[in-house]
Amino acid sequence: MCYSISTMKSLAILALIVFSQQPTKLPEGKGVSKGGAHEVREQSYRSQDIQSGPQDSFTETHTTNGDEDTAPINENIGIQRNLVTFTGLLVVVGFVTAIVIGWQSWETRNAAKIANRSLEAVMDKERARLEILAGNIALDAGSPIAVGVRLKNSGPTMVSSIEGGTARLLTTGRDVEPDYAASTPLGFTGTLAANSETSMAVPVFLQPDPTLTISQVVDIQGHQSFIHFFGFVRYRDVYKRTFVVRVHLRWFVHTGLLIQGQISQLWEKTEKQEENSDTEEKPPTKTWIEWLDERIDKLSQLN
């Protein structure tokens, strides 16, 4: 088969082009020269630089943008933590302050109580002390029996006001409960100086009958019957405090042998301490309901 020279040239050029497009293969069993290996490494490094360059740039850009986004969040978290810490400190300080205030209040109240007790002790020492005195009795049958009642102030200060009282002389058994319903008004009013007595005595007659029979006198002398005297007086001292003094006496007659100069008949106090006392009258403590009712009444009166 015959070909022209031009056709042969075209085929040769086409073969060169095709051959140049095929990858170069190293011959099997033969090593690579040093120069060729160096060139291969350089080409590999360059390809890696080309491939890694954009990725690294993207990674750095992405990381930078992430830090910029999380910075405000971290700052808010730090502020919230500081607020929580500050609030906790405020709670602790408030709790400690409440304890200190409570302790100071307790100390102040305790000091006030101590001062008040000291003041009351001084006032009790210097206050007026009123006594009810009953005169002696003459046990005569057929004659009215009465006692003269006086008041005595044995304290170092005056009695600022005597608000009256009652007394009673009664014939009955050994023991009797004082009953002031049918007692005789004493009628003492006004003031009484320190360490002094009333100038006049108030007579109080025996009840139920002022006159004793002979048998009654014998019963009294033989301790079968007794004469009781009891009474009370309300008064005020110079410190404007109100007191009530009470007395309960029993007429006692000695029997048997008497020592020379010994008194044969006298008044003796009964065994119950509350029947012979001098106590302060304090107003009852109001409950909060009573206090509230009182305030409501006052407000209603104002309106």
C-alpha positions in Angstrom: 0.0 0.0 0.0 1.6 3.2 -1.0 1.3 6.5 1.0 2.4 10.0 0.0 5.1 11.9 1.8 2.7 14.5 3.1 0.5 11.8 4.5 3.5 10.2 6.3 4.4 13.6 7.9 0.9 14.1 9.2 0.9 10.7 10.8 4.2 11.4 12.4 3.1 14.7 13.9 -0.1 13.0 15.2 1.9 10.2 16.8 4.1 12.7 18.6 1.1 14.6 19.9 -0.5 11.5 21.2 2.7 10.2 22.7 3.3 13.5 24.5 -0.1 13.2 26.1 0.7 9.8 27.8 2.2 9.9 31.4 5.8 9.1 31.7 6.4 5.7 33.3 9.6 4.8 34.9 11.1 1.7 33.7 10.6 -1.2 36.0 13.6 -2.4 37.9 15.5 0.9 37.4 16.0 3.6 40.1 15.4 7.3 39.8 18.3 9.6 39.4 19.2 12.1 42.1 18.3 15.0 40.1 15.0 13.5 39.1 14.1 12.6 42.7 14.8 16.1 43.8 12.6 17.5 41.1 9.9 15.0 42.1 10.1 16.2 45.8 10.0 19.8 44.8 7.0 19.2 42.6 5.3 17.3 45.5 6.0 20.1 48.0 4.8 22.7 45.6 1.6 20.8 45.1 1.1 20.4 48.8 1.7 24.2 49.3 -0.7 24.9 46.6 -3.3 22.6 48.2 -2.7 23.5 51.8 -2.5 27.2 51.3 -6.2 28.0 50.7 -7.2 25.5 53.4 -5.0 27.1 56.0 -6.3 30.5 55.0 -9.8 29.3 55.3 -9.1 27.7 58.7 -7.5 30.9 60.1 -10.4 33.0 58.8 -12.9 30.6 60.3 -11.1 30.5 63.6 -10.8 34.3 63.8 -14.5 34.7 63.1 -15.3 32.1 65.8 -13.3 34.0 68.4 -15.1 37.2 67.4 -18.5 35.6 67.9 -17.8 34.0 71.3 -16.1 37.0 72.8 -19.5 38.8 73.8 -20.9 35.6 75.2 -17.9 35.1 77.4 -18.1 38.7 78.6 -21.8 38.3 79.5 -21.0 35.1 81.4 -18.3 36.9 83.3 -20.7 39.8 84.2 -23.3 37.3 85.4 -20.8 35.5 87.5 -19.8 38.8 89.1 -23.4 39.7 89.7 -24.0 36.4 91.4 -20.9 36.8 93.6 -21.9 40.4 94.5 -25.5 39.3 95.3 -24.1 36.5 97.5 -21.9 39.0 99.4 -24.9 41.3 99.9 -26.9 38.4 101.4 -24.0 37.5 103.7 -23.5 41.1 104.8 -27.3 41.5 105.3 -27.4 38.4 107.4 -24.4 39.5 109.5 -26.0 42.9 109.9 -29.2 41.4 111.1 -27.4 39.3 113.7 -25.4 42.4 114.9 -28.6 44.5 115.2 -30.4 41.7 117.0 -27.5 41.3 119.4 -27.4 45.0 120.0 -31.1 45.1 120.6 -30.9 42.3 123.1 -28.0 44.0 124.9 -29.9 47.3 125.0 -33.1 45.6 126.3 -31.0 43.7 128.9 -29.3 46.9 130.0 -32.7 48.6 130.2 -34.0 45.8 132.3 -31.0 46.0 134.7 -31.3 49.8 134.9 -35.1 49.5 135.6 -34.5 46.9 138.3 -31.9 49.1 139.9 -34.3 52.1 139.8 -37.1 50.0 141.2 -34.8 48.8 144.0 -34.0 52.4 144.9 -37.7 53.4 144.7 -38.8 50.4 146.9 -36.2 51.4 149.5 -37.3 55.0 149.5 -41.1 54.6 149.1 -43.8 55.1 151.7 -45.0 52.1 153.7 -48.5 52.3 155.1 -49.6 50.2 158.1 -53.1 49.6 159.5 -53.0 49.7 163.3 -55.8 48.3 165.5 -56.3 49.3 169.1 -56.6 46.9 172.0 -59.8 45.3 173.2 -61.3 45.3 176.6 -63.2 42.0 177.1 -66.0 43.2 179.3 -69.4 41.5 179.2 -72.3 43.8 178.6 -70.2 46.7 177.1 -69.9 47.5 173.4 -66.6 46.4 172.0 -64.8 48.5 169.4 -61.2 49.2 168.2 -59.7 52.5 167.1 -58.0 52.2 163.7 -55.1 54.4 162.7 -52.8 54.5 159.7 -49.0 54.8 160.1 -46.4 55.6 157.5 -43.2 53.9 158.4 -41.4 54.8 155.1 -38.8 57.6 154.5 -41.1 59.4 152.0 -44.7 60.7 152.3 -47.9 59.0 151.2 -49.0 61.2 148.3 -52.7 60.0 148.3 -54.8 57.8 150.5 -57.8 56.4 148.5 -59.7 55.0 151.4 -60.3 51.5 152.7 -62.4 49.4 155.1 -62.0 47.4 158.3 -64.1 44.9 160.2 -64.2 43.4 163.7 -65.8 40.0 163.8 -66.5 37.2 166.4 -66.2 33.7 164.9 -64.1 30.6 164.9 -60.3 30.4 164.6 -60.2 30.7 160.8 -62.2 33.0 158.6 -61.8 34.4 155.1 -61.7 38.2 155.1 -64.9 39.6 153.6 -65.0 43.3 153.0 -68.6 43.5 151.8 -70.0 44.6 155.2 -66.9 46.3 156.5 -66.7 49.8 158.0 -65.4 52.6 155.7 -62.3 54.1 157.3 -62.7 57.4 155.5 -59.0 58.3 155.4 -58.0 60.6 152.6 -55.3 63.0 151.7 -51.6 62.7 152.4 -49.5 61.3 155.3 -46.0 62.5 156.1 -43.0 60.1 156.5 -42.7 58.3 159.8 -46.0 59.6 161.1 -49.5 58.4 162.1 -53.0 59.8 161.5 -54.0 62.2 164.2 -57.4 60.6 164.8 -58.6 57.0 165.1 -61.6 55.6 163.3 -63.8 53.4 165.6 -64.8 50.0 164.2 -67.4 48.1 166.3 -67.6 44.3 166.8 -70.0 42.4 164.5 -72.5 40.9 164.4 -73.3 42.2 167.9 -71.0 44.8 169.5 -71.9 43.5 173.0 -70.6 40.2 174.3 -72.2 38.0 176.9 -70.3 36.4 179.8 -70.3 33.0 178.0 -68.9 34.6 174.9 -66.1 36.2 176.9 -65.4 32.8 178.5 -65.3 31.1 175.1 -62.8 33.8 173.8 -60.6 33.4 176.9 -60.7 29.6 176.5 -59.8 29.7 172.8 -63.2 28.4 171.8 -64.1 31.6 169.9 -61.9 34.4 168.4 -62.2 38.0 167.5 -60.8 38.9 164.1 -59.8 42.2 162.7 -59.2 42.7 159.0 -59.1 45.5 156.5 -57.3 47.1 153.6 -56.3 50.6 152.4 -55.3 51.7 148.9 -52.7 54.5 148.6 -50.1 56.1 146.3 -46.5 56.9 147.0 -44.4 59.9 145.7 -43.5 57.9 142.6 -47.2 57.7 141.6 -47.4 54.0 142.2 -50.5 52.4 143.7 -50.3 50.0 146.6 -52.8 48.0 148.7 -52.0 47.2 152.3 -54.0 44.4 153.9 -54.1 43.3 157.5 -55.7 40.3 159.3 -55.3 40.0 163.0 -56.6 37.6 165.6 -57.1 38.5 169.3 -55.1 36.1 171.4 -55.5 35.5 175.1 -52.8 33.7 177.1 -53.9 30.9 179.4 -52.0 29.3 182.3 -49.1 30.7 184.2 -47.8 34.1 183.0 -44.3 35.6 183.5 -44.2 38.9 185.4 -44.6 41.7 182.9 -45.9 39.5 180.1 -48.8 40.8 178.1 -51.8 38.5 178.6 -53.8 39.7 175.6 -52.7 41.0 172.2 -53.3 41.0 168.4 -51.4 38.4 166.4 -51.2 38.1 162.6 -52.9 35.2 160.9 -50.8 32.5 159.1 -51.6 33.5 155.5 -49.0 35.9 154.2 -51.3 37.4 151.5 -53.7 38.5 154.3 -50.9 40.7 155.8 -49.2 42.3 152.8 -48.3 45.6 151.1 -48.3 45.0 147.4 -48.2 47.2 144.3 -51.2 47.3 142.1 -50.1 47.1 138.4 -52.5 47.5 135.5 -53.1 44.2 133.7 -51.1 43.6 130.6 -53.1 44.2 127.5 -53.1 41.6 124.7 -52.6 42.7 121.2 -56.3 42.2 120.4 -57.3 44.5 123.3 -54.6 47.0 122.2 -56.0 46.9 118.6 -59.6 47.3 119.8 -58.5 50.3 121.8 -56.8 51.9 118.8 -59.8 51.3 116.6 -62.1 52.9 119.2 -59.8 56.0 119.4 -59.7 56.3 115.6 -63.5 55.9 115.4 -63.9 58.7 118.0 -61.6 61.0 115.9 -63.7 60.4 112.8 
